[in-house]
């Protein structure tokens, strides 16, 4: 019997999907080779991939039916927002994404992503998207395929969580401290949320950057906590930066994500949410009632969202063949940045004077909310993790846990303007 062209396409598609669903994940960047080069500080993104994902949107194969599972080895923007209760109206703000090197097709790829998921277009022409180098110019650094994936992930998933906000992409010339922190210094002058999905080793001189880079009135800095369980890195250990760790959504035997979400700490034999006790940053006052007494310094992370590549997300990278499944705390960081931007946008729209009404102490506010009513604002992640174990309440794998975004965002909206 001869199969029709459509039936043959469906059969091939289902086979490719199954292959993608079951394949193992891998880090995009090796852990051991690029932390330091000749004594120079280097960052790398905690970015993991399950590889290419073969989809045919025109045949409806990207959106399998949803019953008790998603029917796919990834989660969509609406499923992420529903999982965390982020259903409020979105208002315009600006998110700065700081990464190294260039993604030449990032704007076009963002709009393929937006069109696929029914999100508003975000382009240079409509004023939503801006790309500059580390000093604000339009001469971009060289392309790097690994960082290209990171850039596209950050931009697309910040937009997914804050669809009406503007995206400012600031591309550093390299992954060195000098270039990345120069990019951050530009970003903080032009946005009220700065997302940094990268991490480097701690060192004794990092306090200088705490004071010179990661301080700016009414600016919230966020950094990925890393993807080596039980290990911390900078800038997530700065007392002025929200350290974003990772959780995992449970999957079934086919590798499909189960709905409603069952959430645990992201740690497995391959990677996991970075966390632990800083070697150089003193314990900040806002952590005094939360971090275990065995740690006398700054504890990481502060809060966590989905990061497990097994429950990862789709990212479109045209120069690398199309759709990929990504995870890592590289994903969690821009998603939380999007939620913070939504809060700023609401405050700007309702309180006026955008600069002064943006959150001034979002990191401290997270702990204030937890102290006021922990179970109202956070999901307590109690399972998973090694060498540290998750739960109850604050831990070295997920921090305070994952946000109950609807309630937490309302708390942040009402935070006193400083």
VENJOQUI-V458460 format. One record per residue. N is the residue number from 0. RES is the residue in one small letter. SS is DSSP state (helix for helix, strand for strand, loop for the rest). Layout:
n=N res=RES ss=SS
n=N res=RES ss=SS
This chain:
n=0 res=x ss=loop
n=1 res=x ss=loop
n=2 res=x ss=loop
n=3 res=x ss=loop
n=4 res=x ss=helix
n=5 res=x ss=helix
n=6 res=x ss=helix
n=7 res=x ss=helix
n=8 res=x ss=helix
n=9 res=x ss=helix
n=10 res=x ss=helix
n=11 res=x ss=helix
n=12 res=x ss=helix
n=13 res=x ss=helix
n=14 res=x ss=helix
n=15 res=x ss=helix
n=16 res=x ss=helix
n=17 res=x ss=helix
n=18 res=x ss=helix
n=19 res=x ss=helix
n=20 res=x ss=helix
n=21 res=x ss=helix
n=22 res=x ss=loop
n=23 res=x ss=loop
n=24 res=x ss=loop
n=25 res=x ss=strand
n=26 res=x ss=strand
n=27 res=x ss=loop
n=28 res=x ss=loop
n=29 res=x ss=loop
n=30 res=x ss=loop
n=31 res=x ss=loop
n=32 res=x ss=loop
n=33 res=x ss=loop
n=34 res=x ss=loop
n=35 res=x ss=strand
n=36 res=x ss=strand
n=37 res=x ss=loop
n=38 res=x ss=loop
n=39 res=x ss=strand
n=40 res=x ss=strand
n=41 res=x ss=strand
n=42 res=x ss=loop
n=43 res=x ss=strand
n=44 res=x ss=loop
n=45 res=x ss=loop
n=46 res=x ss=loop
n=47 res=x ss=strand
n=48 res=x ss=strand
n=49 res=x ss=strand
n=50 res=x ss=strand
n=51 res=x ss=strand
n=52 res=x ss=loop
n=53 res=x ss=loop
n=54 res=x ss=loop
n=55 res=x ss=loop
n=56 res=x ss=helix
n=57 res=x ss=helix
n=58 res=x ss=helix
n=59 res=x ss=loop
n=60 res=x ss=loop
n=61 res=x ss=loop
n=62 res=x ss=loop
n=63 res=x ss=loop
n=64 res=x ss=loop
n=65 res=x ss=loop
n=66 res=x ss=loop
n=67 res=x ss=loop
n=68 res=x ss=strand
n=69 res=x ss=loop
n=70 res=x ss=loop
n=71 res=x ss=loop
n=72 res=x ss=loop
n=73 res=x ss=loop
n=74 res=x ss=loop
n=75 res=x ss=loop
n=76 res=x ss=helix
n=77 res=x ss=helix
n=78 res=x ss=helix
n=79 res=x ss=helix
n=80 res=x ss=helix
n=81 res=x ss=helix
n=82 res=x ss=helix
n=83 res=x ss=helix
n=84 res=x ss=loop
n=85 res=x ss=loop
n=86 res=x ss=loop
n=87 res=x ss=loop
n=88 res=x ss=loop
n=89 res=x ss=loop
n=90 res=x ss=loop
n=91 res=x ss=loop
n=92 res=x ss=loop
n=93 res=x ss=strand
n=94 res=x ss=strand
n=95 res=x ss=strand
n=96 res=x ss=strand
n=97 res=x ss=strand
n=98 res=x ss=strand
n=99 res=x ss=strand
n=100 res=x ss=loop
n=101 res=x ss=strand
n=102 res=x ss=loop
n=103 res=x ss=loop
n=104 res=x ss=loop
n=105 res=x ss=helix
n=106 res=x ss=helix
n=107 res=x ss=helix
n=108 res=x ss=helix
n=109 res=x ss=helix
n=110 res=x ss=helix
n=111 res=x ss=helix
n=112 res=x ss=helix
n=113 res=x ss=helix
n=114 res=x ss=helix
n=115 res=x ss=helix
n=116 res=x ss=helix
n=117 res=x ss=loop
n=118 res=x ss=loop
n=119 res=x ss=loop
n=120 res=x ss=loop
n=121 res=x ss=loop
n=122 res=x ss=loop
n=123 res=x ss=loop
n=124 res=x ss=loop
n=125 res=x ss=loop
n=126 res=x ss=loop
n=127 res=x ss=loop
n=128 res=x ss=strand
n=129 res=x ss=strand
n=130 res=x ss=strand
n=131 res=x ss=strand
n=132 res=x ss=strand
n=133 res=x ss=loop
n=134 res=x ss=loop
n=135 res=x ss=loop
n=136 res=x ss=loop
n=137 res=x ss=loop
n=138 res=x ss=loop
n=139 res=x ss=loop
n=140 res=x ss=loop
n=141 res=x ss=loop
n=142 res=x ss=strand
n=143 res=x ss=loop
n=144 res=x ss=helix
n=145 res=x ss=helix
n=146 res=x ss=helix
n=147 res=x ss=helix
n=148 res=x ss=helix
n=149 res=x ss=helix
n=150 res=x ss=helix
n=151 res=x ss=helix
n=152 res=x ss=helix
n=153 res=x ss=helix
n=154 res=x ss=helix
n=155 res=x ss=helix
n=156 res=x ss=helix
n=157 res=x ss=helix
n=158 res=x ss=helix
n=159 res=x ss=helix
n=160 res=x ss=helix
n=161 res=x ss=loop
n=162 res=x ss=loop
n=163 res=x ss=loop
n=164 res=x ss=loop
n=165 res=x ss=strand
n=166 res=x ss=strand
n=167 res=x ss=strand
n=168 res=x ss=strand
n=169 res=x ss=strand
n=170 res=x ss=strand
n=171 res=x ss=strand
n=172 res=x ss=loop
n=173 res=x ss=loop
n=174 res=x ss=loop
n=175 res=x ss=strand
n=176 res=x ss=helix
n=177 res=x ss=helix
n=178 res=x ss=helix
n=179 res=x ss=helix
n=180 res=x ss=helix
n=181 res=x ss=helix
n=182 res=x ss=helix
n=183 res=x ss=helix
n=184 res=x ss=helix
n=185 res=x ss=helix
n=186 res=x ss=helix
n=187 res=x ss=loop
n=188 res=x ss=loop
n=189 res=x ss=loop
n=190 res=x ss=loop
n=191 res=x ss=loop
n=192 res=x ss=strand
n=193 res=x ss=strand
n=194 res=x ss=strand
n=195 res=x ss=strand
n=196 res=x ss=loop
n=197 res=x ss=loop
n=198 res=x ss=strand
n=199 res=x ss=strand
n=200 res=x ss=loop
n=201 res=x ss=loop
n=202 res=x ss=loop
n=203 res=x ss=loop
n=204 res=x ss=loop
n=205 res=x ss=loop
n=206 res=x ss=helix
n=207 res=x ss=helix
n=208 res=x ss=helix
n=209 res=x ss=helix
n=210 res=x ss=helix
n=211 res=x ss=helix
n=212 res=x ss=loop
n=213 res=x ss=loop
n=214 res=x ss=loop
n=215 res=x ss=loop
n=216 res=x ss=loop
n=217 res=x ss=loop
n=218 res=x ss=loop
n=219 res=x ss=strand
n=220 res=x ss=strand
n=221 res=x ss=strand
n=222 res=x ss=strand
n=223 res=x ss=strand
n=224 res=x ss=loop
n=225 res=x ss=loop
n=226 res=x ss=loop
n=227 res=x ss=loop
n=228 res=x ss=strand
n=229 res=x ss=loop
n=230 res=x ss=loop
n=231 res=x ss=loop
n=232 res=x ss=loop
n=233 res=x ss=strand
n=234 res=x ss=loop
n=235 res=x ss=loop
n=236 res=x ss=loop
n=237 res=x ss=loop
n=238 res=x ss=loop
n=239 res=x ss=loop
n=240 res=x ss=strand
n=241 res=x ss=strand
n=242 res=x ss=strand
n=243 res=x ss=strand
n=244 res=x ss=strand
n=245 res=x ss=strand
n=246 res=x ss=strand
n=247 res=x ss=strand
n=248 res=x ss=strand
n=249 res=x ss=loop
n=250 res=x ss=strand
n=251 res=x ss=loop
n=252 res=x ss=loop
n=253 res=x ss=loop
n=254 res=x ss=loop
n=255 res=x ss=loop
n=256 res=x ss=strand
n=257 res=x ss=strand
n=258 res=x ss=loop
n=259 res=x ss=loop
n=260 res=x ss=loop
n=261 res=x ss=loop
n=262 res=x ss=strand
n=263 res=x ss=strand
n=264 res=x ss=strand
n=265 res=x ss=loop
n=266 res=x ss=strand
n=267 res=x ss=loop
n=268 res=x ss=loop
n=269 res=x ss=loop
n=270 res=x ss=loop
n=271 res=x ss=strand
n=272 res=x ss=loop
n=273 res=x ss=strand
n=274 res=x ss=loop
n=275 res=x ss=strand
n=276 res=x ss=strand
n=277 res=x ss=strand
n=278 res=x ss=strand
n=279 res=x ss=strand
n=280 res=x ss=strand
n=281 res=x ss=strand
n=282 res=x ss=loop
n=283 res=x ss=loop
n=284 res=x ss=helix
n=285 res=x ss=helix
n=286 res=x ss=helix
n=287 res=x ss=loop
n=288 res=x ss=loop
n=289 res=x ss=loop
n=290 res=x ss=loop
n=291 res=x ss=loop
n=292 res=x ss=loop
n=293 res=x ss=loop
n=294 res=x ss=loop
n=295 res=x ss=loop
n=296 res=x ss=strand
n=297 res=x ss=strand
n=298 res=x ss=strand
n=299 res=x ss=strand
n=300 res=x ss=loop
n=301 res=x ss=loop
n=302 res=x ss=strand
n=303 res=x ss=strand
n=304 res=x ss=strand
n=305 res=x ss=strand
n=306 res=x ss=loop
n=307 res=x ss=loop
n=308 res=x ss=helix
n=309 res=x ss=helix
n=310 res=x ss=helix
n=311 res=x ss=loop
n=312 res=x ss=strand
n=313 res=x ss=strand
n=314 res=x ss=strand
n=315 res=x ss=strand
n=316 res=x ss=strand
n=317 res=x ss=helix
n=318 res=x ss=helix
n=319 res=x ss=helix
n=320 res=x ss=loop
n=321 res=x ss=strand
n=322 res=x ss=strand
n=323 res=x ss=strand
n=324 res=x ss=strand
n=325 res=x ss=strand
n=326 res=x ss=strand
n=327 res=x ss=loop
n=328 res=x ss=helix
n=329 res=x ss=helix
n=330 res=x ss=helix
n=331 res=x ss=helix
n=332 res=x ss=helix
n=333 res=x ss=helix
n=334 res=x ss=helix
n=335 res=x ss=helix
n=336 res=x ss=helix
n=337 res=x ss=helix
n=338 res=x ss=helix
n=339 res=x ss=helix
n=340 res=x ss=helix
n=341 res=x ss=helix
n=342 res=x ss=helix
n=343 res=x ss=helix
n=344 res=x ss=helix
n=345 res=x ss=helix
n=346 res=x ss=helix
n=347 res=x ss=helix
n=348 res=x ss=helix
n=349 res=x ss=helix
n=350 res=x ss=helix
n=351 res=x ss=loop
n=352 res=x ss=loop
n=353 res=x ss=helix
n=354 res=x ss=helix
n=355 res=x ss=helix
n=356 res=x ss=helix
n=357 res=x ss=loop
n=358 res=x ss=loop
n=359 res=x ss=loop
n=360 res=x ss=loop
n=361 res=x ss=helix
n=362 res=x ss=helix
n=363 res=x ss=helix
n=364 res=x ss=helix
n=365 res=x ss=helix
n=366 res=x ss=helix
n=367 res=x ss=helix
n=368 res=x ss=helix
n=369 res=x ss=helix
n=370 res=x ss=helix
n=371 res=x ss=helix
n=372 res=x ss=helix
n=373 res=x ss=helix
n=374 res=x ss=helix
n=375 res=x ss=helix
n=376 res=x ss=helix
n=377 res=x ss=strand
n=378 res=x ss=strand
n=379 res=x ss=loop
n=380 res=x ss=loop
n=381 res=x ss=loop
n=382 res=x ss=loop
n=383 res=x ss=loop
n=384 res=x ss=loop
n=385 res=x ss=loop
n=386 res=x ss=loop
n=387 res=x ss=loop
n=388 res=x ss=loop
n=389 res=x ss=loop
n=390 res=x ss=loop
n=391 res=x ss=loop
n=392 res=x ss=loop
n=393 res=x ss=loop
n=394 res=x ss=strand
n=395 res=x ss=loop
n=396 res=x ss=loop
n=397 res=x ss=loop
n=398 res=x ss=strand
n=399 res=x ss=loop
n=400 res=x ss=loop
n=401 res=x ss=strand
n=402 res=x ss=strand
n=403 res=x ss=loop
n=404 res=x ss=helix
n=405 res=x ss=helix
n=406 res=x ss=helix
n=407 res=x ss=helix
n=408 res=x ss=helix
n=409 res=x ss=helix
n=410 res=x ss=helix
n=411 res=x ss=helix
n=412 res=x ss=helix
n=413 res=x ss=loop
n=414 res=x ss=loop
n=415 res=x ss=loop
n=416 res=x ss=loop
n=417 res=x ss=loop
